Structure formats: structure tokens, C-alpha cells
Amino acid sequence: MRMKNVAVFKPVTMSSEHNPPYHRPYYAVDDNVAKIGYAVECACTTAQLAPWMLIDLQQDFDVNYITLINRLDELGMRIYLK
């Protein structure tokens, strides 16, 4: 059973944008997942020490899990989760 993505089309901001207009925050909540390594339209910040993303869900939800999908190319090894 597929769970509902409550973040789809919600307001989103990021600490920076790498290469706008191709790496805009909007692409994090557009409900599309790129199946190729070099996806042009994706959410990507510039090189920063502590990048962040904020998604306003606009109401309260009981969240059971969060799925993050990283880049599929060789640069995908750069993600760090805390």
C-alpha cells in the first residue's frame, strides 16, 4: 500500500539554490522522482556547511516515516543525515 505524500505541492524553501532555475526547492515537492543519474529538475543546494530545507505541511499530521531520495549519480555520496 502506498502512503500518501503530504508534502506534495506544499510551500518549500532551501538555504540556497544551486544552478537556478534547474535546482529549485519546488522540485522537492513536485511528486516526481528522477530515475536517471543526471536529473536536471531537482532540489539541490550550493555547497554549504549546513544546508537545510523547510517544507510547510500547512496542517498537523501524524508522520510515520519520511523518505528522502538522494541523487543517483556519483555526487549522491555527499549526503549526510543527522
VENSUL-V589432 format. One line per field, one symbol per residue. ss: DSSP state (~ for helix, > for strand, _ for the rest). A space follows every 50 residues. Layout:
BEGIN
ss = ???
END
This chain:
BEGIN
ss = ___________>>>__________~~~~______________________ __>>>__________________~~~~~____
END
